[in-house]
Amino acid sequence: MREVVAPQTLEEYVHWVLSEDKTLDSLEPEVRQQLEADYVHALEDEITTALVAALPEEHLAELEKQVDSGKLDELQGWIEERVPGTGEIIATILVRFRSDYVSADDVL
């Protein structure tokens, strides 16, 4: 039996969702890569928007300082400490993306 490995990154998740769509198999590899990159970028934007919207107002000025400092590698941990339910917010967006993508595929 083959072991199923859950996607660990946003890129892997998008690739996994799109791999279920067999109509994409005929795409040129470069086009497929660009499509996946576009979806990853859109999801990153949606996740960022949702997390900032969920950030308590008293932390908004601190967020601006954090971004301006250029220490973006520390930003994820900073947000997770201050936004309640970060994992749930991200999971909801990912599940909705998959559901919307599969539903849209069924319509075509």
Order of alpha helices (4+ residues) and beta strands (2+ residues): alpha-alpha-alpha-alpha-alpha
